[in-house]
Each structure stands twice: as C-alpha cells, then as structure tokens.
C-alpha cells in the first residue's frame, strides 16, 4: 500500500519498491516474436498505470503544498522519466515488430495475387474458366491485441520529418508571428504581406504600485 503521509521522498521510494520488477523490465525491452509482443504490451499497460499512479500521488502531495510544488515535481521527475523512457522504448519495439508483421502479410498477399495473375494469364491460352478466390488473399493483421492486463490497439499513422524546410510548399508553411514581432520591434516595419500599425497599450497603476 502506498504511503499516505506527507513525506514525498517516502512515497517515491515506496512506488519504486512496488514497481522494482517493472523498472528492470523497462531497462531494455525488445520484441522479436508474438510471445514477446504480449509481454511488451503488458509492460506498456503496467508502465502507463504506474505513471498514472505516480501522478495521482504527486498531486495528492502538491495540492496542499503549493509553495513546495516545484520541489516535489522535481523529486518525482527521475522516476516518471524512467517510466516514460520505458514506455517510449516499448512503443518503438512494438511498432517495429508490428511493422514487420504487416510487411510479412503484405508480401504474402502480393505473392498470392502474383500467382493468381499467372493463372489467369495461362487460362487465356487454354480457355479454362478461372473461378475467383473464395478466401481472403491474406490474413489481416489484428488492430487490437488482447493481453493478460487489457488490450493494446495499433492505429495507422505516419512518422513525418522535415528534411529540407526550403522545399516545403508555401501553402504548408505558416508565418511566425513571434519572428515578425521581433523584426518590427527592431525597427523594420516594411515587411511584404504584413501591415504594421502602431498601437498604444494602456497600463493602469493604483496608488501603492499595484496594477
């Protein structure tokens, strides 16, 4: 049971003791087969639960202690960072394995289609009537994987990296207001596509120096 006292250091130590085995497993996760996939998915669920548990405990401690909130957050940060780094490593390993499985299935699908195309081409010469495939060309990769602790769903997405900003189409680029403001404040107000007009911001001050 997690310590409910006001000692954050004790709470972190107890959390770390509770999740000692999990932290060891998160040190260097790898996924090379279906069994390891299930294990990694369970670790991912456990690590996310541990992060949530740590965040809830941290909030319990910081809520009445606003003046020491920053100190407590920094105390929890190394532990939560270990979990977050482990989650990132698990996500990378699972993504790599899932991508490999998808590639295997896609290769099998293309192989079946190639053989079917060859059969159809050969039938043209013999006049044989080719029946369409009754079964799916290749099995589908499950989007959701059930584990002992819950489930992990894999959503299709894209990894996007900008390698040359000068080649990105203009309609995908947004003007940077902070950079424009900095240039205007440096004295350059003639900027193509930008209207710069002076304005005055009133700043009221009460007697005694309070705004």
N, C-alpha and C positions, 0 to 999 in steps of 0.2 A: 504493500500500500504506500502511495506517495506521501511524503511528509507534508503535513498541513501547517507547519509552523511558519513564522515569518522569516526564516533563515534561507535565503535563496541558494546559498552555497550548498546547504544540506539537501535542498530539493534537487539541485542539478546532480549532485553525487548519487542520490537515490535513483534518479531517472537513468543515469549512466549505468548503474549497477543492474537495474531492471533490463536494460537493453544491451548488456555487455556482449551477449552472443550475436545479436543483430549487428552491432557495430563491427564485430570481427568479420561477419559475412559480407558486410558492405565494403570491406577494405579493397577487394579486387574481384568484383563479380565478372563472370563470363558465361556465355550461353552458346553451346555447340550442339545441343540436341533437345528433344521435346521434354525430357525429364528436367534438364537444367532450366528450360524455359519456365516450367511450372514453379520450380524453386525460386527463380529470379522474380517471377510475378508475385509470389507470396512475400518475398523480401520487400518488393516495391510497396505492397499494401501495408506491411508492417512498418516500414520506414515512414510512410506518409502518416500513418496513425500515430507513430512516435513523435513526429513533428507537430501534429495537432495537439497531442497530449502535452508536449513541452510548451507550445504557445499558450494553451489554456492555463497551465500552471504559472507561466510567466505573467500572464495578465492578472491572475489572482493576486500575485505578489505586487505588481506595479500599480494596480488600481488605487489602493490606499496610500501609495508611496510615490506620488508624482515627483517629488524632489529628488528621489534616487532612481527614477525610471531608467535613465540612460545607463547608469552603472549596472543595473540588473540585466538590461538588454545585452550589454557587452559581455556580461558574465555567461549568459545563455548562448551567445553567438558562436563560440567554438563548437559546442555540442550540436547546435542546429546546423551549423555549416558541415559537420561530419555527415549528418543525415542527408542534407541537401546534396552534397557531393556524391554520396552513395546512391541517391535517387537518380541523379544525372547519369552516373555510371551504369546503373541498371537500365535506364531508358535507352542509353546508347547500345548496350549489349542486346537488349530485346529488339530494338529497331533493326540492328544488324542481322540478327537471326531471322526476324520476320521477313526482312527484305530477301534474305537467302531463300527462305521457303517460297516466297512469292515468285522468285526467279525460277526455281525448280518447277513449279506448277506451270508457269508461263512457257517454259521450254517444252514441257510435256504437251501442252496444248498446241504449240506450233508444230511439234513432231506429228501429232495425230492429224492436224489439218494438212500437213505436207503429204502424209501417206494417203489421205482421202483425196487430195487433189491428184495424186498419181493414179489412183484407182479410176477416178472419173476420166482422166486423160486416156488411160488404157481402154476404158469401156467404149470410147468413141470409135475406136478401131474395130472392136468386136461386136458392137451393137448391144452389149449387155446393159440391162437396166440397173442402175445403181440406186439402192434404197438409201435415203438419208439416215444419218446416225440417230439412233433412238435414245442413246445415253449422252449425257453431257460430255463434251470434248475432253475436259479435265476437271478434277475436283476443285471446288472453290476453297480458298483459304479462309477459315473462320475468322470473323471480325472480333468476336468475343471469346475469350479463353476462360473457362471456369477453373478455379483453384480451390485449395482447401480453405482459404480465408475469404474468398469472394470471387471477383472476376476482374479481368483486365480487357478493355476494349481498344482495338487498334483502329484509329481514324486515318484515312488517307489525307496527306498534307504534303507540303513542299518545303524543302530547305532552300532558301533564297540568299544568295551572296552577291553583293555589288563588287565586281572586279575592276570596272573602269567607269567611274561616275560621268566622265565626259561623253560616253556613248549612250547613256540612258536617255530615251526620248524625252523631249521637253515637257510633254503633257503628263509625264510621270514624276516631274520634279516640282516641289513646292518652294516658293520664295521663303527665305528665312527672315522673319520679322526682327529677331534679335540682332542679326547681322546688319539689316537695313538701318535699324535704330542706332546701332553703334557708328555706322558710317555717317548718318545725319548728324549725330552729336559731335563728330569730328570736324564738322563744318561743310561737308559735301551734301548739298541738298538737291542737286540736279542729277537724279537717278532715272534712267529710262523706265517707263512703265509705272512710275511711282509719283504720287502727288504729295508733296511735303508742305504742310502749312503750320505756322507757329500757333501754339495754344498756350494758355496760362492756367495752371492748376492752383486753385486757392488752397492755402494751408492755414486753418484756424488754430489759434492757440489761446487757451484760457489763462487767466491770471494764475500765476504759480507755476507756469511752464507746461501744463497738461494740454495736449492736443485733442 
